[in-house]
Amino acid sequence: MSVETTYLYDKRHVQGDPAKKTDYGWRFQGKTVLLHEDASIIYDDSAAQMEAALRETSMEFFFLDRCLQCGMCTTWCPNSLIPGPGNLSPRELVQQLRLGLLDLSGQELWFCTNCGGCTTNCPYEIPLIDVIISLRRLALKEGAGYVPASLKRVLSSVKAFGNPYREEQGKRAEWLKAASFQPVESEGGVLLFVGCSSSYDPRATKIARSAVRLLGRMGIAFDVLGEREACCGDGVRRVGDQETYDKLRTTNKSNIEARKPGSIYALSPHCAHAMKTGYFENDAQFAVKPFVLLLHDAIEKGALAFTKTINKKATYHDPCFLAKHGGIHEEPREILRGIEGLEVVEMKHNRCDALCCGGGGGGVWLDRKKGERLAEARLEEALASGADILVTSCPFCLSMMEDAAKNDERCSRLRVMDLCELACEAL
């Protein structure tokens, strides 16, 4: 049964002569909305509390008033590629928030990977990512909604161990034992921020060892924080745990500043983005960059040369936190083109339009079923390109792509590699 009810937004937020109201769309035109009779009372109860909490925790919530429901956010959201109900639609989320009918008991909120597709393509620059983080904070800290069990386990691990793998801090630099070059502590030098994945995950540690080998070939002495390095906190903040993120940031900042490096290079784009925008955004003394830029600069200056021919076809997957958030997409391709014999081909979506792997925004810690993974859609494009090698430059992307390729016979001929790994093979 449905009842006709007038939406009360005008009455609460628009004062003065009704004839002088600004026309922001059908909700401000005095029209009625059909709502289920049980849902009609939500506006005065839980939805009002949620809105009040949102306005306290996020000024970005006010920006939702600018939304004209054009649907560009959903068009560019990678979740729109996943068939079936229950997937995230940013446009519907905004509608529900503005009507006061958002239900946080489902999983949709956690499917956002913070890829940036919605924010970069919104004509009114509505910061949807920040709104979603605020909603997650409500669900996590205020108990206002569902939180996946896998995320709870990860947050517990980060709080207790400083990393999502429940590993001891003393083991954080064990990957260096298999590396040919050792760090050198010196002021004004290069500090390599390794990150959790490249420190603990057996597959991702190969990225760290490749990067160290490249640094040796460049003749660059480097330092690492080792057991003094903690999780950068990017994923922790994006799933709503601001308190833990603040503690991680304080720890890392203190230990980095104590080393007094001249430059900081992070193996993960997520770490680089977190430190550049949240650690040292107003401190010119510490320049934080993704490692791929150091590699590119060395090749441009002649400090590193590829001598091995690789007669293969490669396609490059742009990590969201490099391309969309960082504007870095040509440098990796120039590195690949410098490898003798390597043919570089493009996937249908590339650069700032590249499809997300699904690992950002805490997505790497979610348990999504086969057929619901964003990386599967990306692998389809990689296979269609005819490439032999799928190259990326992010530990999350590498993990998501390899997991999605498992048990898929079509991917048996497709090799997934990090850019550092392929660069080492070309030496």
C-alpha positions as CSV (number, residue, x, y, z in Angstrom):
1,M,0.0,0.0,0.0
2,S,1.3,3.5,-0.9
3,V,0.2,6.8,0.5
4,E,0.7,10.3,-1.0
5,T,3.0,12.4,1.1
6,T,4.6,15.7,0.5
7,Y,8.4,15.8,1.0
8,L,9.2,18.2,3.8
9,Y,12.6,19.4,2.6
10,D,11.2,22.8,1.5
11,K,9.7,23.4,4.9
12,R,12.9,22.8,6.8
13,H,15.5,24.3,4.6
14,V,13.9,27.1,2.6
15,Q,12.6,30.1,4.4
16,G,10.9,33.3,3.2
17,D,8.5,33.8,0.4
18,P,7.7,30.4,-1.3
19,A,7.4,32.2,-4.6
20,K,11.1,33.2,-4.3
21,K,12.4,29.6,-3.8
22,T,15.3,28.6,-5.9
23,D,14.2,25.8,-8.3
24,Y,16.6,22.9,-7.8
25,G,14.3,20.3,-9.3
26,W,11.1,18.4,-8.8
27,R,11.6,18.1,-5.0
28,F,11.4,21.9,-4.6
29,Q,8.3,22.4,-6.8
30,G,5.7,21.4,-4.2
31,K,5.0,18.1,-5.9
32,T,4.1,15.0,-4.0
33,V,6.1,11.8,-3.8
34,L,4.7,8.3,-3.5
35,L,6.2,6.5,-0.5
36,H,5.4,3.3,1.2
37,E,3.3,4.1,4.3
38,D,5.9,2.5,6.6
39,A,8.7,4.4,4.9
40,S,6.9,7.7,5.3
41,I,7.7,7.9,9.0
42,I,11.4,7.2,8.5
43,Y,11.9,10.8,7.6
44,D,11.0,12.0,11.1
45,D,13.0,9.3,12.9
46,S,16.1,7.5,11.9
47,A,16.7,9.5,8.7
48,A,16.6,12.7,10.6
49,Q,19.2,11.4,13.1
50,M,21.4,10.2,10.2
51,E,21.2,13.5,8.5
52,A,22.1,15.3,11.7
53,A,25.0,13.0,12.3
54,L,26.2,13.4,8.7
55,R,26.1,17.2,9.0
56,E,28.2,17.0,12.1
57,T,30.8,14.6,10.6
58,S,30.9,15.9,7.0
59,M,30.5,19.3,5.6
60,E,30.5,17.6,2.2
61,F,27.0,16.5,2.9
62,F,25.8,20.0,2.1
63,F,27.1,19.6,-1.5
64,L,24.4,17.0,-2.2
65,D,22.0,19.9,-2.5
66,R,23.7,20.8,-5.7
67,C,23.0,17.4,-7.3
68,L,20.7,17.6,-10.4
69,Q,20.4,13.8,-10.8
70,C,22.1,13.8,-14.2
71,G,23.4,10.2,-13.5
72,M,27.0,10.9,-14.6
73,C,28.3,9.4,-11.3
74,T,26.6,6.1,-11.9
75,T,27.6,6.1,-15.6
76,W,31.3,6.3,-14.6
77,C,31.0,4.0,-11.5
78,P,32.7,0.7,-12.2
79,N,30.0,-1.1,-10.2
80,S,27.6,-0.3,-13.0
81,L,29.4,-3.1,-14.9
82,I,28.4,-5.7,-12.4
83,P,25.1,-7.3,-13.4
84,G,22.3,-8.0,-10.9
85,P,20.7,-6.2,-8.0
86,G,22.4,-5.0,-4.8
87,N,25.2,-3.1,-6.4
88,L,26.2,0.5,-5.7
89,S,24.6,3.3,-7.7
90,P,26.0,6.7,-6.6
91,R,22.9,8.4,-8.1
92,E,20.5,6.3,-6.1
93,L,22.6,6.8,-3.0
94,V,22.3,10.6,-3.4
95,Q,18.6,10.3,-4.0
96,Q,18.0,8.2,-0.9
97,L,20.2,10.6,1.2
98,R,18.2,13.6,0.0
99,L,14.9,11.9,0.6
100,G,16.0,10.7,4.0
101,L,15.5,7.1,3.0
102,L,19.0,5.7,3.0
103,D,19.3,2.3,4.5
104,L,22.8,1.3,5.7
105,S,22.0,-2.2,6.5
106,G,23.1,-3.5,3.1
107,Q,26.5,-4.0,1.5
108,E,26.2,-1.4,-1.3
109,L,28.1,1.3,0.7
110,W,31.2,-1.0,0.9
111,F,31.3,-1.6,-2.8
112,C,32.7,1.9,-3.4
113,T,36.4,1.6,-4.3
114,N,37.1,5.4,-4.1
115,C,38.3,5.2,-7.6
116,G,37.3,8.8,-8.3
117,G,35.2,8.1,-11.4
118,C,32.2,9.8,-9.9
119,T,33.9,12.9,-8.6
120,T,36.0,13.6,-11.7
121,N,33.0,13.4,-14.0
122,C,30.4,15.1,-11.8
123,P,29.5,18.5,-13.5
124,Y,29.0,20.0,-10.1
125,E,32.1,18.6,-8.4
126,I,30.1,16.9,-5.6
127,P,32.7,15.1,-3.4
128,L,30.9,11.8,-3.3
129,I,33.9,9.9,-2.0
130,D,34.0,12.1,1.1
131,V,30.3,11.6,1.7
132,I,30.7,7.8,1.4
133,I,33.6,7.9,3.9
134,S,31.4,9.8,6.3
135,L,28.6,7.3,5.9
136,R,31.0,4.5,6.6
137,R,32.2,6.3,9.7
138,L,28.7,6.4,10.9
139,A,28.2,2.6,10.3
140,L,31.5,1.8,11.9
141,K,31.7,4.1,14.9
142,E,28.1,4.8,15.6
143,G,26.7,1.3,14.8
144,A,24.4,2.9,12.2
145,G,24.7,0.1,9.7
146,Y,26.3,-3.1,8.4
147,V,30.0,-3.5,8.4
148,P,31.6,-6.5,6.6
149,A,33.3,-9.0,9.0
150,S,36.4,-9.0,6.8
151,L,36.9,-5.3,7.4
152,K,36.4,-5.6,11.1
153,R,39.2,-8.3,11.2
154,V,41.5,-6.1,9.1
155,L,40.9,-3.0,11.3
156,S,41.5,-5.1,14.4
157,S,44.8,-6.3,12.9
158,V,46.0,-2.8,12.0
159,K,45.2,-1.6,15.5
160,A,47.1,-4.4,17.1
161,F,50.0,-5.0,14.7
162,G,50.3,-1.9,12.6
163,N,49.4,-3.9,9.4
164,P,46.4,-5.8,8.0
165,Y,48.3,-9.1,7.9
166,R,48.5,-9.8,11.7
167,E,52.3,-9.9,11.3
168,E,54.9,-8.7,13.8
169,Q,56.5,-5.3,13.1
170,G,59.9,-6.9,13.5
171,K,59.3,-9.0,10.4
172,R,58.5,-6.0,8.2
173,A,61.9,-5.8,6.6
174,E,62.5,-9.6,6.2
175,W,62.0,-9.3,2.5
176,L,65.3,-7.5,2.3
177,K,67.2,-10.7,3.2
178,A,66.5,-11.9,-0.4
179,A,67.6,-8.6,-1.9
180,S,71.0,-7.9,-3.3
181,F,71.2,-4.4,-2.0
182,Q,70.8,-3.1,1.5
183,P,69.5,0.2,2.7
184,V,71.9,3.0,3.8
185,E,70.7,5.4,6.4
186,S,71.6,9.0,5.5
187,E,70.1,12.5,5.8
188,G,68.9,14.0,2.6
189,G,68.8,10.7,0.7
190,V,66.0,8.6,-0.8
191,L,63.6,7.0,1.6
192,L,61.7,4.0,0.2
193,F,58.3,3.6,1.8
194,V,57.6,-0.1,1.2
195,G,54.0,-0.4,2.4
196,C,52.2,-3.4,4.0
197,S,51.6,-5.5,0.9
198,S,55.2,-5.3,-0.4
199,S,56.5,-6.0,3.1
200,Y,54.4,-9.0,4.0
201,D,52.5,-10.5,1.1
202,P,54.7,-13.2,-0.6
203,R,53.6,-12.1,-4.1
204,A,54.0,-8.4,-3.5
205,T,57.4,-8.7,-1.9
206,K,58.7,-9.4,-5.4
207,I,57.8,-5.8,-6.2
208,A,59.9,-4.6,-3.3
209,R,62.9,-6.7,-4.3
210,S,62.6,-5.6,-7.9
211,A,62.5,-2.0,-6.9
212,V,65.6,-2.5,-4.8
213,R,67.4,-4.1,-7.7
214,L,66.5,-1.2,-9.9
215,L,67.8,1.3,-7.3
216,G,71.1,-0.6,-7.3
217,R,71.3,-0.3,-11.1
218,M,70.6,3.4,-10.9
219,G,73.3,3.8,-8.3
220,I,70.9,5.3,-5.8
221,A,71.5,4.7,-2.1
222,F,68.2,4.4,-0.3
223,D,66.8,3.9,3.2
224,V,63.8,2.2,4.6
225,L,62.0,2.6,7.9
226,G,61.9,-1.2,8.5
227,E,60.1,-2.1,11.7
228,R,59.5,1.6,12.3
229,E,57.2,1.7,9.3
230,A,53.5,1.3,10.0
231,C,50.5,1.0,7.6
232,C,50.0,4.3,5.8
233,G,46.4,4.2,6.9
234,D,44.8,5.0,3.5
235,G,42.5,2.1,3.4
236,V,41.8,2.4,7.2
237,R,40.6,6.0,6.7
238,R,38.5,5.2,3.7
239,V,36.6,2.5,5.5
240,G,35.7,5.0,8.2
241,D,38.2,4.5,11.0
242,Q,39.6,8.1,11.2
243,E,41.0,7.6,14.8
244,T,43.2,4.7,13.8
245,Y,44.4,6.5,10.7
246,D,45.4,9.5,12.8
247,K,47.5,7.3,15.0
248,L,49.2,5.7,12.1
249,R,49.9,9.0,10.5
250,T,51.4,10.4,13.6
251,T,53.7,7.4,14.0
252,N,54.9,7.4,10.4
253,K,55.4,11.2,10.2
254,S,57.5,11.1,13.4
255,N,59.7,8.3,12.1
256,I,60.1,9.8,8.7
257,E,60.9,13.3,10.0
258,A,63.5,11.7,12.3
259,R,65.3,10.2,9.2
260,K,65.3,13.6,7.5
261,P,65.1,12.3,3.9
262,G,65.5,14.4,0.9
263,S,62.7,12.6,-1.0
264,I,60.2,9.9,-0.3
265,Y,59.2,7.3,-2.9
266,A,56.3,4.9,-2.2
267,L,55.9,1.5,-3.9
268,S,52.1,1.7,-3.6
269,P,50.1,4.6,-5.1
270,H,47.8,4.4,-2.1
271,C,50.7,5.1,0.3
272,A,52.0,7.9,-1.9
273,H,48.6,9.6,-2.2
274,A,47.9,9.2,1.6
275,M,51.2,10.8,2.5
276,K,51.1,13.5,-0.1
277,T,47.6,14.6,0.8
278,G,47.4,13.8,4.5
279,Y,50.9,13.7,5.9
280,F,53.0,16.4,4.2
281,E,50.6,18.3,2.0
282,N,51.7,21.7,3.5
283,D,55.4,20.7,4.0
284,A,57.6,21.3,1.0
285,Q,60.6,19.7,2.8
286,F,59.2,16.2,2.2
287,A,58.3,15.5,-1.4
288,V,56.3,12.3,-1.6
289,K,56.1,10.6,-5.0
290,P,55.2,7.1,-6.4
291,F,58.2,5.0,-7.2
292,V,57.3,4.8,-10.9
293,L,58.3,8.5,-11.3
294,L,61.8,7.8,-9.9
295,L,62.1,5.0,-12.4
296,H,61.0,7.2,-15.3
297,D,63.4,10.0,-14.3
298,A,66.3,7.6,-14.2
299,I,65.6,6.3,-17.7
300,E,65.2,9.8,-19.0
301,K,68.5,10.9,-17.5
302,G,70.3,7.8,-18.8
303,A,70.9,6.4,-15.3
304,L,69.1,3.2,-16.2
305,A,69.1,1.4,-19.6
306,F,67.3,-1.6,-20.8
307,T,69.5,-4.1,-22.7
308,K,67.3,-7.2,-23.0
309,T,64.8,-7.6,-25.9
310,I,61.3,-8.8,-24.9
311,N,59.3,-9.7,-28.0
312,K,55.9,-9.6,-26.3
313,K,52.8,-7.6,-26.5
314,A,52.0,-5.7,-23.3
315,T,49.0,-3.6,-22.1
316,Y,49.1,-1.2,-19.1
317,H,46.5,-1.0,-16.4
318,D,46.3,2.4,-14.8
319,P,45.9,2.2,-11.0
320,C,43.1,4.7,-10.0
321,F,45.4,6.4,-7.4
322,L,48.0,7.0,-10.0
323,A,45.9,8.1,-13.0
324,K,42.6,9.5,-11.7
325,H,43.9,10.8,-8.4
326,G,47.4,11.6,-9.4
327,G,47.3,12.4,-13.1
328,I,50.2,10.0,-13.8
329,H,49.6,7.9,-16.9
330,E,52.1,8.7,-19.6
331,E,55.3,8.0,-17.6
332,P,54.6,4.3,-17.1
333,R,53.8,3.9,-20.8
334,E,57.1,5.7,-21.7
335,I,59.0,3.2,-19.5
336,L,57.3,0.3,-21.4
337,R,58.1,1.8,-24.8
338,G,61.7,2.0,-23.8
339,I,61.9,-1.8,-23.7
340,E,63.3,-3.3,-26.9
341,G,60.9,-5.5,-28.8
342,L,57.9,-4.8,-26.4
343,E,54.7,-3.8,-28.3
344,V,52.5,-1.6,-26.1
345,V,48.7,-1.9,-26.8
346,E,45.8,-0.2,-25.1
347,M,42.7,-1.5,-23.5
348,K,39.4,0.0,-24.4
349,H,39.4,2.1,-21.2
350,N,42.7,3.6,-20.3
351,R,44.4,6.5,-18.5
352,C,41.9,8.5,-16.5
353,D,39.0,6.4,-18.0
354,A,40.6,3.1,-16.9
355,L,38.4,0.6,-15.2
356,C,39.0,0.1,-11.5
357,C,40.5,-3.2,-10.2
358,G,38.3,-3.1,-7.2
359,G,41.0,-2.9,-4.6
360,G,40.8,0.7,-3.4
361,G,38.7,2.1,-0.6
362,G,39.0,-1.2,1.4
363,G,37.9,-3.3,-1.5
364,V,41.0,-5.4,-1.4
365,W,39.8,-6.7,2.0
366,L,36.3,-7.6,0.9
367,D,35.1,-11.1,0.0
368,R,33.4,-10.6,-3.3
369,K,32.2,-13.6,-5.2
370,K,33.2,-14.8,-8.7
371,G,31.2,-12.8,-11.2
372,E,31.0,-9.7,-8.9
373,R,34.6,-8.7,-9.0
374,L,35.6,-5.5,-10.9
375,A,38.9,-7.0,-11.8
376,E,37.1,-9.5,-14.0
377,A,35.7,-6.8,-16.2
378,R,39.2,-5.4,-16.5
379,L,40.6,-8.8,-17.4
380,E,38.1,-9.0,-20.3
381,E,39.5,-5.9,-21.7
382,A,43.1,-7.1,-21.3
383,L,42.2,-10.3,-23.1
384,A,40.5,-8.4,-25.9
385,S,43.6,-6.3,-26.4
386,G,45.6,-9.5,-27.4
387,A,48.3,-8.7,-24.9
388,D,50.7,-11.4,-23.5
389,I,51.5,-9.3,-20.4
390,L,49.1,-7.2,-18.2
391,V,51.3,-4.6,-16.5
392,T,50.3,-2.4,-13.5
393,S,52.1,-0.4,-10.9
394,C,50.2,-1.0,-7.7
395,P,50.3,-4.0,-5.3
396,F,46.5,-3.9,-4.9
397,C,45.9,-4.0,-8.7
398,L,48.4,-6.9,-9.0
399,S,46.6,-8.9,-6.3
400,M,43.1,-8.2,-7.6
401,M,44.0,-9.1,-11.2
402,E,45.8,-12.3,-10.3
403,D,43.0,-13.5,-8.0
404,A,40.4,-12.8,-10.7
405,A,42.5,-14.7,-13.3
406,K,42.7,-17.8,-11.2
407,N,40.8,-20.8,-12.6
408,D,40.1,-18.9,-15.9
409,E,41.7,-20.9,-18.7
410,R,41.6,-17.9,-21.0
411,C,44.0,-16.1,-18.7
412,S,46.6,-18.9,-18.7
413,R,48.5,-17.1,-21.5
414,L,48.2,-13.7,-19.8
415,R,51.0,-12.9,-17.4
416,V,50.2,-10.3,-14.8
417,M,53.2,-8.3,-13.7
418,D,54.2,-5.1,-11.8
419,L,56.1,-2.5,-13.8
420,C,59.2,-3.0,-11.6
421,E,59.2,-6.7,-12.3
422,L,59.1,-6.2,-16.0
423,A,61.7,-3.5,-15.9
424,C,64.1,-5.9,-14.1
425,E,63.5,-8.5,-16.7
426,A,64.6,-6.0,-19.3
427,L,67.9,-5.2,-17.7
